[in-house]
């Protein structure tokens, strides 16, 4: 280096400023693959169950026939339930039997009476049907509001068994006329299977309510904290809850009977709110799947998914309250 001259040396440093890509663990990859498969299967199963519900509405059978307008109900109405004799009957919950309206305290008692009315007609007040079923007057029969006492208990048992036998034979003959020969046994077995499956409505109804409320809570936690695993939890609850909602609705129709109108307003509201909520759950499942494919969590699709999720959770909780009120009454939670 000579005096008076200054030289500079350029030093080039190669630096990789790109951030390393985040690699998913095997567990996260496995969970992601399972959710994708479960997503498709749950959505397909939910749509199929909804289709089954509406296809079964075609051969729906009507409820109990109402009394004709011309037939006046001269007998006094029962103020107490004939099934649970210590419960007050609901004036809005009734069925028709021998041209008279019989009132009940809950839908469960109404269903029991419709299955075997001979076991409970004795608990109706005196003169309810005018004459007894065997054509004799009510003389010699001491009736109370909570039961029936006969002077001759043995004769009452004989009459009851004979009427039950005649009723069973008449029902068998009527079934033979409407079943058209060899298909009668198959149709009877099919109806028995449908009625048996309907009994699982009560234990299954808790799943969609709890799962959709859990999904709503998880989605709220995702909005507040921004942690992605809350979104995965909400997605799982929505998919599983949607399948259970469709299944529970189908079991509910089997349990309450395939009819479009119910004399009890509470049962009618519970039926149609539940059916609408099941179809709504399939919509929530669809939006959840579509929003999951969209990486932008702030998109309009995600907003619609959250809105439908919150509305569906509220509808299911409301319908669950109506279902419980049919059994325990509207004032069950009274302070």
BAMARVEX-388393 format. One record per residue (C-alpha): residue in one letter; residue number from 1; x, y, z. Coordinates in steps of 0.05 Angstrom, whole numbers, plus 5000, padded with zeros to 4 digits. Example, Ala and Ser with C-alpha at 12.3 -4.5 7.8 and 13.67 -1.06 7.14 Angstrom:
['A',1,[5246,4910,5156]],
['S',2,[5273,4979,5143]],
END
This chain:
['X',1,[5000,5000,5000]],
['X',2,[5029,5067,4979]],
['X',3,[5022,5129,5020]],
['X',4,[4966,5175,5002]],
['X',5,[4924,5122,4970]],
['X',6,[4869,5084,5005]],
['X',7,[4840,5020,4980]],
['X',8,[4777,4987,5004]],
['X',9,[4761,4914,5003]],
['X',10,[4690,4892,4992]],
['X',11,[4668,4834,5035]],
['X',12,[4606,4798,5012]],
['X',13,[4568,4758,5064]],
['X',14,[4517,4708,5037]],
['X',15,[4459,4707,5084]],
['X',16,[4395,4668,5076]],
['X',17,[4340,4713,5102]],
['X',18,[4283,4665,5086]],
['X',19,[4247,4636,5147]],
['X',20,[4249,4560,5154]],
['X',21,[4184,4527,5135]],
['X',22,[4144,4500,5192]],
['X',23,[4143,4424,5188]],
['X',24,[4083,4387,5215]],
['X',25,[4095,4331,5263]],
['X',26,[4071,4261,5247]],
['X',27,[4015,4268,5297]],
['X',28,[3990,4332,5266]],
['X',29,[3993,4302,5196]],
['X',30,[3955,4242,5220]],
['X',31,[3901,4284,5253]],
['X',32,[3895,4328,5191]],
['X',33,[3886,4267,5146]],
['X',34,[3834,4237,5193]],
['X',35,[3795,4302,5195]],
['X',36,[3793,4307,5120]],
['X',37,[3766,4236,5113]],
['X',38,[3717,4246,5170]],
['X',39,[3695,4311,5137]],
['X',40,[3674,4277,5073]],
['X',41,[3643,4216,5106]],
['X',42,[3604,4258,5156]],
['X',43,[3576,4305,5103]],
['X',44,[3555,4247,5058]],
['X',45,[3523,4209,5116]],
['X',46,[3486,4271,5140]],
['X',47,[3456,4283,5071]],
['X',48,[3435,4210,5065]],
['X',49,[3402,4210,5133]],
['X',50,[3364,4274,5115]],
['X',51,[3340,4241,5050]],
['X',52,[3316,4180,5089]],
['X',53,[3276,4225,5136]],
['X',54,[3238,4258,5079]],
['X',55,[3229,4194,5040]],
['X',56,[3196,4161,5100]],
['X',57,[3146,4219,5103]],
['X',58,[3112,4193,5040]],
['X',59,[3076,4133,5071]],
['X',60,[3063,4172,5135]],
['X',61,[3004,4149,5175]],
['X',62,[2957,4198,5206]],
['X',63,[2945,4205,5280]],
['X',64,[2883,4188,5319]],
['X',65,[2819,4210,5287]],
['X',66,[2785,4269,5319]],
['X',67,[2712,4265,5340]],
['X',68,[2663,4288,5287]],
['X',69,[2637,4359,5297]],
['X',70,[2566,4334,5303]],
['X',71,[2581,4288,5362]],
['X',72,[2575,4330,5424]],
['X',73,[2617,4309,5483]],
['X',74,[2565,4302,5537]],
['X',75,[2609,4264,5585]],
['X',76,[2652,4305,5632]],
['X',77,[2725,4316,5611]],
['X',78,[2777,4283,5655]],
['X',79,[2814,4333,5698]],
['X',80,[2866,4281,5719]],
['X',81,[2911,4239,5675]],
['X',82,[2886,4168,5667]],
['X',83,[2957,4140,5663]],
['X',84,[2990,4179,5720]],
['X',85,[2927,4187,5762]],
['X',86,[2958,4238,5810]],
['X',87,[2977,4287,5755]],
['X',88,[2932,4342,5728]],
['X',89,[2914,4334,5654]],
['X',90,[2936,4385,5603]],
['X',91,[2876,4413,5564]],
['X',92,[2920,4420,5502]],
['X',93,[2944,4347,5503]],
['X',94,[2891,4296,5484]],
['X',95,[2873,4239,5439]],
['X',96,[2807,4211,5413]],
['X',97,[2779,4146,5441]],
['X',98,[2709,4121,5426]],
['X',99,[2688,4189,5401]],
['X',100,[2711,4225,5464]],
['X',101,[2772,4267,5480]],
['X',102,[2817,4238,5534]],
['X',103,[2867,4287,5564]],
['X',104,[2936,4272,5592]],
['X',105,[2990,4305,5632]],
['X',106,[3047,4292,5583]],
['X',107,[3061,4262,5514]],
['X',108,[3090,4200,5546]],
['X',109,[3024,4183,5580]],
['X',110,[2987,4197,5515]],
['X',111,[3031,4148,5478]],
['X',112,[3021,4094,5531]],
['X',113,[2945,4104,5528]],
['X',114,[2945,4098,5452]],
['X',115,[2983,4033,5456]],
['X',116,[2937,4000,5506]],
['X',117,[2875,4041,5522]],
['X',118,[2840,3983,5558]],
['X',119,[2892,3986,5613]],
['X',120,[2875,4058,5630]],
['X',121,[2802,4072,5612]],
['X',122,[2782,4047,5681]],
['X',123,[2817,4107,5711]],
['X',124,[2771,4156,5675]],
['X',125,[2715,4189,5715]],
['X',126,[2645,4160,5722]],
['X',127,[2601,4166,5661]],
['X',128,[2658,4188,5616]],
['X',129,[2634,4145,5558]],
['X',130,[2561,4143,5580]],
['X',131,[2560,4067,5581]],
['X',132,[2614,4016,5593]],
['X',133,[2647,3983,5534]],
['X',134,[2609,3918,5543]],
['X',135,[2542,3954,5535]],
['X',136,[2522,3952,5609]],
['X',137,[2507,4014,5649]],
['X',138,[2554,4040,5701]],
['X',139,[2509,4015,5757]],
['X',140,[2546,3969,5805]],
['X',141,[2612,4003,5788]],
['X',142,[2642,4052,5837]],
['X',143,[2688,4100,5800]],
['X',144,[2733,4153,5830]],
['X',145,[2778,4205,5798]],
['X',146,[2840,4164,5812]],
['X',147,[2816,4095,5796]],
['X',148,[2758,4045,5791]],
['X',149,[2733,3998,5845]],
['X',150,[2685,3942,5829]],
['X',151,[2647,3901,5879]],
['X',152,[2668,3838,5843]],
['X',153,[2742,3842,5825]],
['X',154,[2744,3773,5795]],
['X',155,[2688,3789,5747]],
['X',156,[2724,3853,5727]],
['X',157,[2787,3814,5710]],
['X',158,[2747,3765,5668]],
['X',159,[2713,3822,5630]],
['X',160,[2779,3858,5620]],
['X',161,[2813,3796,5593]],
['X',162,[2755,3780,5546]],
['X',163,[2754,3851,5519]],
['X',164,[2829,3849,5509]],
['X',165,[2823,3783,5471]],
['X',166,[2767,3810,5427]],
['X',167,[2807,3873,5414]],
['X',168,[2869,3833,5395]],
['X',169,[2828,3790,5347]],
['X',170,[2795,3850,5314]],
['X',171,[2863,3884,5305]],
['X',172,[2891,3821,5275]],
['X',173,[2833,3816,5226]],
['X',174,[2840,3889,5207]],
['X',175,[2914,3880,5196]],
['X',176,[2902,3820,5151]],
['X',177,[2855,3861,5107]],
['X',178,[2904,3919,5100]],
['X',179,[2968,3879,5092]],
['X',180,[2948,3845,5026]],
['X',181,[2968,3774,5038]],
['X',182,[3040,3751,5043]],
['X',183,[3069,3820,5052]],
['X',184,[3030,3829,5117]],
['X',185,[3082,3795,5161]],
['X',186,[3138,3834,5130]],
['X',187,[3101,3900,5138]],
['X',188,[3085,3884,5210]],
['X',189,[3157,3867,5224]],
['X',190,[3180,3931,5190]],
['X',191,[3133,3974,5232]],
['X',192,[3156,3938,5295]],
['X',193,[3228,3952,5276]],
['X',194,[3212,4026,5264]],
['X',195,[3177,4032,5332]],
['X',196,[3235,3996,5366]],
['X',197,[3286,4043,5334]],
['X',198,[3246,4102,5357]],
['X',199,[3261,4085,5429]],
['X',200,[3333,4106,5418]],
['X',201,[3311,4178,5405]],
['X',202,[3314,4196,5478]],
['X',203,[3386,4175,5492]],
['X',204,[3412,4201,5425]],
['X',205,[3381,4270,5430]],
['X',206,[3434,4294,5478]],
['X',207,[3491,4287,5428]],
['X',208,[3474,4340,5376]],
['X',209,[3455,4391,5430]],
['X',210,[3520,4382,5469]],
['X',211,[3564,4378,5407]],
['X',212,[3536,4441,5374]],
['X',213,[3541,4480,5439]],
['X',214,[3613,4456,5446]],
['X',215,[3627,4476,5375]],
['X',216,[3600,4545,5387]],
['X',217,[3643,4552,5450]],
['X',218,[3705,4528,5413]],
['X',219,[3692,4576,5355]],
['X',220,[3685,4634,5405]],
['X',221,[3751,4613,5437]],
['X',222,[3783,4613,5368]],
['X',223,[3759,4684,5356]],
['X',224,[3785,4708,5423]],
['X',225,[3852,4671,5427]],
['X',226,[3868,4657,5354]],
['X',227,[3893,4587,5370]],
['X',228,[3881,4541,5312]],
['X',229,[3867,4479,5353]],
['X',230,[3802,4510,5376]],
['X',231,[3781,4512,5303]],
['X',232,[3797,4438,5296]],
['X',233,[3756,4422,5358]],
['X',234,[3697,4462,5332]],
['X',235,[3702,4427,5265]],
['X',236,[3701,4358,5296]],
['X',237,[3641,4376,5339]],
['X',238,[3603,4404,5280]],
['X',239,[3615,4343,5236]],
['X',240,[3598,4293,5290]],
['X',241,[3540,4334,5315]],
['X',242,[3511,4342,5245]],
['X',243,[3509,4267,5235]],
['X',244,[3477,4257,5303]],
['X',245,[3426,4311,5289]],
['X',246,[3403,4278,5225]],
['X',247,[3401,4210,5260]],
['X',248,[3364,4237,5320]],
['X',249,[3312,4270,5276]],
['X',250,[3298,4205,5240]],
['X',251,[3292,4168,5306]],
['X',252,[3245,4223,5331]],
['X',253,[3197,4212,5274]],
['X',254,[3198,4138,5289]],
['X',255,[3184,4151,5362]],
['X',256,[3127,4202,5354]],
['X',257,[3096,4172,5292]],
['X',258,[3097,4194,5219]],
['X',259,[3045,4249,5217]],
['X',260,[3046,4321,5194]],
['X',261,[3000,4349,5247]],
['X',262,[2997,4335,5322]],
['X',263,[2940,4355,5369]],
['X',264,[2991,4376,5421]],
['X',265,[3024,4443,5401]],
['X',266,[3086,4427,5441]],
['X',267,[3097,4360,5405]],
['X',268,[3084,4394,5338]],
['X',269,[3134,4449,5353]],
['X',270,[3185,4399,5378]],
['X',271,[3176,4356,5315]],
['X',272,[3185,4412,5265]],
['X',273,[3238,4452,5301]],
['X',274,[3278,4387,5308]],
['X',275,[3270,4371,5234]],
['X',276,[3290,4441,5214]],
['X',277,[3350,4439,5261]],
['X',278,[3373,4373,5230]],
['X',279,[3371,4403,5160]],
['X',280,[3405,4466,5187]],
['X',281,[3460,4423,5217]],
['X',282,[3475,4395,5148]],
['X',283,[3481,4466,5122]],
['X',284,[3529,4482,5179]],
['X',285,[3570,4420,5161]],
['X',286,[3574,4442,5089]],
['X',287,[3596,4513,5106]],
['X',288,[3646,4485,5156]],
['X',289,[3677,4441,5103]],
['X',290,[3680,4497,5053]],
['X',291,[3709,4547,5103]],
['X',292,[3762,4497,5123]],
['X',293,[3787,4493,5052]],
['X',294,[3793,4569,5052]],
['X',295,[3858,4589,5086]],
['X',296,[3833,4659,5102]],
['X',297,[3796,4653,5168]],
['X',298,[3768,4723,5160]],
['X',299,[3732,4709,5095]],
['X',300,[3657,4718,5085]],
['X',301,[3649,4643,5080]],
['X',302,[3677,4635,5151]],
['X',303,[3630,4689,5176]],
['X',304,[3570,4654,5147]],
['X',305,[3593,4588,5178]],
['X',306,[3597,4620,5246]],
['X',307,[3530,4653,5240]],
['X',308,[3495,4588,5220]],
['X',309,[3532,4551,5275]],
['X',310,[3508,4599,5329]],
['X',311,[3436,4598,5303]],
['X',312,[3437,4522,5298]],
['X',313,[3463,4514,5369]],
['X',314,[3409,4560,5396]],
['X',315,[3355,4522,5357]],
['X',316,[3378,4455,5383]],
['X',317,[3381,4480,5455]],
['X',318,[3310,4509,5449]],
['X',319,[3284,4444,5419]],
['X',320,[3317,4405,5475]],
['X',321,[3279,4447,5525]],
['X',322,[3213,4433,5490]],
['X',323,[3228,4359,5491]],
['X',324,[3241,4360,5565]],
['X',325,[3179,4403,5577]],
['X',326,[3135,4350,5545]],
['X',327,[3156,4302,5600]],
['X',328,[3167,4346,5660]],
['X',329,[3123,4407,5643]],
['X',330,[3139,4479,5625]],
['X',331,[3145,4499,5697]],
['X',332,[3199,4447,5713]],
['X',333,[3252,4501,5722]],
['X',334,[3207,4548,5761]],
['X',335,[3242,4580,5820]],
END
